[in-house]
Amino acid sequence: MLKACQRLVLPDLYNCAKYPVHRHQYSKASSYYSFKPTIRAMTTTADQPNILKWASQDGEFRRKPSSFRNFISREPGAQYPPEKGRYHLYISWACPWAHRTAIVRALKGLDNVIGLSVVDWYLAEGGWKFSSPEQTPGSTIDPVHNSSYLSDLYFRANPEYEGRFTVPVLWDKKTDTLVNNESAEIIRMFNEEFDDFVDPKFKGLTFYPESLRKEIDELNEWVYDTVNNGVYKSGFATKQEVYDSHVTKLFQSLDRLEHILAKSSGPYIFGDILTEADIRLYTTIVRFDPVYVQHFKCNLGTIRYNYPQIHKWLKHLYWDIPEFKDTTNFEHIKKHYTKSHRQINPLGITPLGPDPDIEPK
Ligand SMILES: N[C@@H](CCC(=O)N[C@@H](CS)C(=O)NCC(=O)O)C(=O)O
């Protein structure tokens, strides 16, 4: 049994020049299907290459663009046409980006059309891993390839892959490859491309209506930068001024959202229509008080005590729409951040509060 510190050590994308990657350790030249990572035994310290090292030298966390950007499309002749049972979605209940895709899959009634696997909440040096529900409640194995790690799938799709091994992953079982790993695009595909396979009541249901596209795109842009990603840029900052700057922008954007919701006729951002803007914001806000306030030091305020309009909006989504509650797993969320990010929380102690994770209506 390997110790955690001896597991596969993956390239630090931000320090490739300083620590050249030994490609042969990750390639599967002979046969991937018997891929056995070469172990580079090393202890992981602050200045060693490490999958869990997030910030660059200047103290900034920079999210890398996703690499697999193909589309499932109903257009005739499309490379990836929609089909029932053909595609499989890999997520983490902990991850806000993956959570978006789980919500849209559920809201669009795609449960019987697109399979779902959930990685273990613990993200260690080997990346996301698969565990059985008996080992880790709420997790699943990989029914497609019985992979041990999510990285196995990335290398199966591209033996030369050099990016991070992120969730969500949308997999095509027919061509045995990774179609897309960008949540913003996956939710757009789920939104309409599978309408020929869903129950009639879900046909035409859209979270990106024509009439609101401009407003949704505009809001998504600053919410992505300062809120969805803003919590990570604050929490992963390794310099005081970098943290100060991102946490300030984050709370300015929360103030702006509070104002928008106060003016909305409700219950959603754009009045009575639930859009992807709500879904994309929800996955950050539902994690805010339980995790981001203390773990990412986003503590100029809390949603429950300082943002009444956002709080009301949040509670409506969680308590009144089962697809939001059913896809929100506070145990995976809290344990993942607090026990995986050892550079932030070296002893991995998970705070008990806030209690409750979300307040009753
Ligand atoms: N742009 C991606 C970001 C996904 C992402 O960063 N996922 C995180 C979890 S919250 C991940 O899997 N991180 C693992 C890693 O970077 O090693 C998306 O929105 O789909």
The ligand as a Tripos MOL2 file, in Angstrom:
@<TRIPOS>MOLECULE
LIG
   20    19     1     0     0
SMALL
NO_CHARGES

@<TRIPOS>ATOM
      1 N1        -13.7030   25.0900  -16.4350 N.3       1 LIG1
      2 C1        -14.0180   23.9200  -15.7770 C.3       1 LIG1
      3 C2        -13.4770   23.9390  -14.3410 C.3       1 LIG1
      4 C3        -13.6850   22.6240  -13.6550 C.3       1 LIG1
      5 C4        -12.8100   22.5030  -12.3860 C.2       1 LIG1
      6 O1        -11.9000   23.3120  -12.1520 O.2       1 LIG1
      7 N2        -13.1050   21.4760  -11.5660 N.am      1 LIG1
      8 C5        -12.3100   21.2690  -10.3640 C.3       1 LIG1
      9 C6        -13.1680   20.8800   -9.1820 C.3       1 LIG1
     10 S1        -14.1250   22.1690   -8.5410 S.3       1 LIG1
     11 C7        -11.3820   20.0990  -10.5470 C.2       1 LIG1
     12 O2        -11.7840   19.0600  -11.0090 O.2       1 LIG1
     13 N3        -10.1400   20.2630  -10.1170 N.am      1 LIG1
     14 C8         -9.1580   19.2290  -10.0860 C.3       1 LIG1
     15 C9         -7.8050   19.7410  -10.4920 C.2       1 LIG1
     16 O3         -7.7040   20.8830  -10.9580 O.co2     1 LIG1
     17 O4         -6.8550   18.9860  -10.3250 O.co2     1 LIG1
     18 C10       -15.5130   23.7850  -15.8210 C.2       1 LIG1
     19 O5        -16.2370   24.7360  -15.5050 O.co2     1 LIG1
     20 O6        -15.9960   22.7230  -16.1830 O.co2     1 LIG1
@<TRIPOS>BOND
     1     1     2 1
     2     2     3 1
     3     2    18 1
     4     3     4 1
     5     4     5 1
     6     5     6 2
     7     5     7 1
     8     7     8 1
     9     8     9 1
    10     8    11 1
    11     9    10 1
    12    11    12 2
    13    11    13 1
    14    13    14 1
    15    14    15 1
    16    15    16 2
    17    15    17 1
    18    18    19 2
    19    18    20 1
@<TRIPOS>SUBSTRUCTURE
     1 LIG1         1 GROUP 0 **** ****
